[in-house]
Amino acid sequence: MTLLARMARLEASRPPTQVATIIASDQEDYETQLEGLLLRSRPGPQEVSGAIGGRAFNLTGVLKSHEEMLGELV
C-alpha cells in the first residue's frame, strides 16, 4: 500500500469534527453553555467558536470517552 493510500485510509477512519457556536453574555453564561454542549457531544474532534461579552474566541480539541478518561486515572 502506498503512503498516499495509507494517509487516505487514516483520514477516512477519523471521526468527523463536531462544530458548535456559543454566544454568551458573560463568563458564567459561557461556562453553562459549554458544559451543556460537552454533555451532548460524542467523543472525538471538537471545534467551538463564538463570543463572550462581544469578545471572539475559538477552541479546538478532542473530547475523550469516559473509558479513555478512566484509563488515564489508573
Backbone as JSON Lines, residues from 0, in Angstrom:
{"i":0,"aa":"M","n":[0.86,-1.18,0.0],"ca":[0.0,0.0,0.0],"c":[0.91,1.24,0.0]}
{"i":1,"aa":"T","n":[0.6,2.18,-0.85],"ca":[1.42,3.39,-0.93],"c":[1.16,4.31,0.26]}
{"i":2,"aa":"L","n":[2.07,5.22,0.48],"ca":[1.93,6.18,1.57],"c":[0.66,7.01,1.39]}
{"i":3,"aa":"L","n":[0.38,7.43,0.18],"ca":[-0.81,8.23,-0.09],"c":[-2.08,7.44,0.23]}
{"i":4,"aa":"A","n":[-2.11,6.17,-0.12],"ca":[-3.27,5.32,0.16],"c":[-3.44,5.14,1.67]}
{"i":5,"aa":"R","n":[-2.32,4.96,2.39],"ca":[-2.4,4.82,3.85],"c":[-2.91,6.1,4.51]}
{"i":6,"aa":"M","n":[-2.44,7.24,4.03],"ca":[-2.9,8.53,4.57],"c":[-4.39,8.73,4.32]}
{"i":7,"aa":"A","n":[-4.86,8.37,3.13],"ca":[-6.27,8.49,2.8],"c":[-7.11,7.57,3.68]}
{"i":8,"aa":"R","n":[-6.62,6.38,3.92],"ca":[-7.34,5.42,4.77],"c":[-7.43,5.92,6.21]}
{"i":9,"aa":"L","n":[-6.33,6.47,6.72],"ca":[-6.31,7.02,8.07],"c":[-7.29,8.19,8.19]}
{"i":10,"aa":"E","n":[-7.28,9.07,7.21],"ca":[-8.2,10.23,7.23],"c":[-9.65,9.78,7.21]}
{"i":11,"aa":"A","n":[-9.96,8.76,6.43],"ca":[-11.33,8.26,6.33],"c":[-11.79,7.6,7.62]}
{"i":12,"aa":"S","n":[-10.85,7.09,8.43],"ca":[-11.22,6.4,9.67],"c":[-11.44,7.37,10.83]}
{"i":13,"aa":"R","n":[-11.04,8.62,10.69],"ca":[-11.2,9.6,11.77],"c":[-12.66,10.03,11.88]}
{"i":14,"aa":"P","n":[-13.13,10.23,13.11],"ca":[-14.5,10.73,13.26],"c":[-14.58,12.17,12.78]}
{"i":15,"aa":"P","n":[-15.74,12.59,12.26],"ca":[-15.87,13.97,11.79],"c":[-15.8,14.96,12.95]}
{"i":16,"aa":"T","n":[-15.28,16.14,12.67],"ca":[-15.19,17.19,13.68],"c":[-16.59,17.75,13.95]}
{"i":17,"aa":"Q","n":[-16.93,17.84,15.24],"ca":[-18.2,18.45,15.63],"c":[-17.96,19.95,15.79]}
{"i":18,"aa":"V","n":[-18.81,20.75,15.2],"ca":[-18.64,22.2,15.2],"c":[-19.84,22.83,15.91]}
{"i":19,"aa":"A","n":[-19.55,23.81,16.8],"ca":[-20.61,24.49,17.53],"c":[-20.24,25.96,17.72]}
{"i":20,"aa":"T","n":[-21.27,26.77,17.97],"ca":[-21.08,28.19,18.24],"c":[-21.75,28.54,19.56]}
{"i":21,"aa":"I","n":[-21.06,29.33,20.37],"ca":[-21.6,29.8,21.65],"c":[-21.56,31.33,21.64]}
{"i":22,"aa":"I","n":[-22.69,31.94,21.9],"ca":[-22.76,33.39,22.08],"c":[-23.19,33.61,23.52]}
{"i":23,"aa":"A","n":[-22.28,34.1,24.35],"ca":[-22.54,34.24,25.78],"c":[-22.42,35.7,26.21]}
{"i":24,"aa":"S","n":[-23.21,36.06,27.2],"ca":[-23.17,37.44,27.7],"c":[-22.01,37.66,28.67]}
{"i":25,"aa":"D","n":[-21.61,36.6,29.39],"ca":[-20.51,36.72,30.35],"c":[-19.88,35.35,30.57]}
{"i":26,"aa":"Q","n":[-18.88,35.29,31.42],"ca":[-18.14,34.05,31.67],"c":[-19.05,32.94,32.22]}
{"i":27,"aa":"E","n":[-19.94,33.29,33.13],"ca":[-20.84,32.29,33.72],"c":[-21.76,31.69,32.66]}
{"i":28,"aa":"D","n":[-22.31,32.55,31.79],"ca":[-23.17,32.1,30.71],"c":[-22.39,31.17,29.77]}
{"i":29,"aa":"Y","n":[-21.14,31.54,29.45],"ca":[-20.28,30.72,28.61],"c":[-20.04,29.34,29.21]}
{"i":30,"aa":"E","n":[-19.69,29.3,30.51],"ca":[-19.42,28.03,31.17],"c":[-20.66,27.13,31.18]}
{"i":31,"aa":"T","n":[-21.83,27.72,31.41],"ca":[-23.08,26.95,31.41],"c":[-23.35,26.37,30.03]}
{"i":32,"aa":"Q","n":[-23.2,27.2,29.0],"ca":[-23.45,26.72,27.63],"c":[-22.42,25.66,27.2]}
{"i":33,"aa":"L","n":[-21.15,25.88,27.55],"ca":[-20.11,24.92,27.18],"c":[-20.33,23.57,27.87]}
{"i":34,"aa":"E","n":[-20.7,23.61,29.13],"ca":[-20.98,22.36,29.85],"c":[-22.11,21.59,29.18]}
{"i":35,"aa":"G","n":[-23.19,22.26,28.85],"ca":[-24.3,21.62,28.16],"c":[-23.9,21.05,26.81]}
{"i":36,"aa":"L","n":[-23.09,21.81,26.09],"ca":[-22.62,21.37,24.78],"c":[-21.78,20.1,24.9]}
{"i":37,"aa":"L","n":[-20.86,20.08,25.84],"ca":[-19.99,18.91,26.01],"c":[-20.76,17.69,26.48]}
{"i":38,"aa":"L","n":[-21.78,17.89,27.3],"ca":[-22.6,16.76,27.75],"c":[-23.37,16.13,26.59]}
{"i":39,"aa":"R","n":[-23.73,16.92,25.59],"ca":[-24.48,16.41,24.43],"c":[-23.58,15.88,23.32]}
{"i":40,"aa":"S","n":[-22.29,16.17,23.38],"ca":[-21.36,15.79,22.31],"c":[-20.89,14.36,22.47]}
{"i":41,"aa":"R","n":[-20.47,13.79,21.35],"ca":[-19.88,12.46,21.38],"c":[-18.36,12.61,21.36]}
{"i":42,"aa":"P","n":[-17.63,11.61,21.82],"ca":[-16.17,11.69,21.8],"c":[-15.64,11.93,20.38]}
{"i":43,"aa":"G","n":[-14.55,12.66,20.31],"ca":[-13.93,12.95,19.02],"c":[-13.55,14.41,18.9]}
{"i":44,"aa":"P","n":[-13.11,14.81,17.71],"ca":[-12.68,16.19,17.49],"c":[-13.82,17.19,17.7]}
{"i":45,"aa":"Q","n":[-13.49,18.31,18.34],"ca":[-14.47,19.37,18.63],"c":[-13.91,20.7,18.16]}
{"i":46,"aa":"E","n":[-14.79,21.57,17.67],"ca":[-14.41,22.94,17.33],"c":[-15.54,23.84,17.8]}
{"i":47,"aa":"V","n":[-15.22,24.73,18.73],"ca":[-16.23,25.64,19.28],"c":[-15.73,27.07,19.07]}
{"i":48,"aa":"S","n":[-16.59,27.91,18.52],"ca":[-16.25,29.32,18.36],"c":[-17.43,30.15,18.81]}
{"i":49,"aa":"G","n":[-17.2,31.45,18.94],"ca":[-18.28,32.34,19.33],"c":[-17.75,33.58,20.0]}
{"i":50,"aa":"A","n":[-18.53,34.08,20.96],"ca":[-18.15,35.31,21.64],"c":[-18.64,35.29,23.07]}
{"i":51,"aa":"I","n":[-17.84,35.92,23.94],"ca":[-18.21,36.11,25.34],"c":[-18.2,37.62,25.57]}
{"i":52,"aa":"G","n":[-19.37,38.18,25.79],"ca":[-19.45,39.62,26.01],"c":[-18.86,40.43,24.88]}
{"i":53,"aa":"G","n":[-19.01,39.97,23.64],"ca":[-18.52,40.69,22.48],"c":[-17.09,40.36,22.09]}
{"i":54,"aa":"R","n":[-16.39,39.55,22.87],"ca":[-15.01,39.16,22.56],"c":[-14.99,37.77,21.93]}
{"i":55,"aa":"A","n":[-14.44,37.66,20.74],"ca":[-14.44,36.4,19.99],"c":[-13.46,35.39,20.59]}
{"i":56,"aa":"F","n":[-13.78,34.11,20.39],"ca":[-12.89,33.02,20.81],"c":[-13.05,31.84,19.88]}
{"i":57,"aa":"N","n":[-12.03,30.98,19.85],"ca":[-12.04,29.72,19.1],"c":[-11.39,28.66,19.97]}
{"i":58,"aa":"L","n":[-12.03,27.51,20.1],"ca":[-11.48,26.37,20.83],"c":[-11.46,25.17,19.91]}
{"i":59,"aa":"T","n":[-10.4,24.4,19.96],"ca":[-10.36,23.13,19.25],"c":[-9.74,22.1,20.18]}
{"i":60,"aa":"G","n":[-10.16,20.87,20.04],"ca":[-9.62,19.81,20.86],"c":[-10.31,18.5,20.57]}
{"i":61,"aa":"V","n":[-9.97,17.51,21.37],"ca":[-10.57,16.18,21.22],"c":[-11.24,15.81,22.53]}
{"i":62,"aa":"L","n":[-12.54,15.56,22.47],"ca":[-13.3,15.12,23.63],"c":[-13.09,13.61,23.78]}
{"i":63,"aa":"K","n":[-12.61,13.2,24.94],"ca":[-12.34,11.78,25.19],"c":[-13.57,11.08,25.74]}
{"i":64,"aa":"S","n":[-13.64,9.78,25.52],"ca":[-14.73,8.98,26.05],"c":[-14.5,8.75,27.55]}
{"i":65,"aa":"H","n":[-15.55,8.32,28.24],"ca":[-15.43,8.02,29.67],"c":[-14.37,6.94,29.9]}
{"i":66,"aa":"E","n":[-14.33,5.94,29.01],"ca":[-13.38,4.85,29.15],"c":[-11.94,5.36,29.02]}
{"i":67,"aa":"E","n":[-11.71,6.27,28.08],"ca":[-10.37,6.83,27.91],"c":[-9.96,7.64,29.14]}
{"i":68,"aa":"M","n":[-10.89,8.4,29.69],"ca":[-10.59,9.22,30.87],"c":[-10.28,8.33,32.07]}
{"i":69,"aa":"L","n":[-11.06,7.27,32.27],"ca":[-10.83,6.37,33.39],"c":[-9.48,5.65,33.24]}
{"i":70,"aa":"G","n":[-9.12,5.3,32.01],"ca":[-7.84,4.65,31.77],"c":[-6.67,5.53,32.14]}
{"i":71,"aa":"E","n":[-6.82,6.83,32.0],"ca":[-5.74,7.76,32.34],"c":[-5.62,7.94,33.86]}
{"i":72,"aa":"L","n":[-6.69,7.68,34.59],"ca":[-6.67,7.84,36.04],"c":[-6.0,6.66,36.74]}
{"i":73,"aa":"V","n":[-6.0,5.51,36.08],"ca":[-5.43,4.3,36.68],"c":[-3.93,4.33,36.65]}
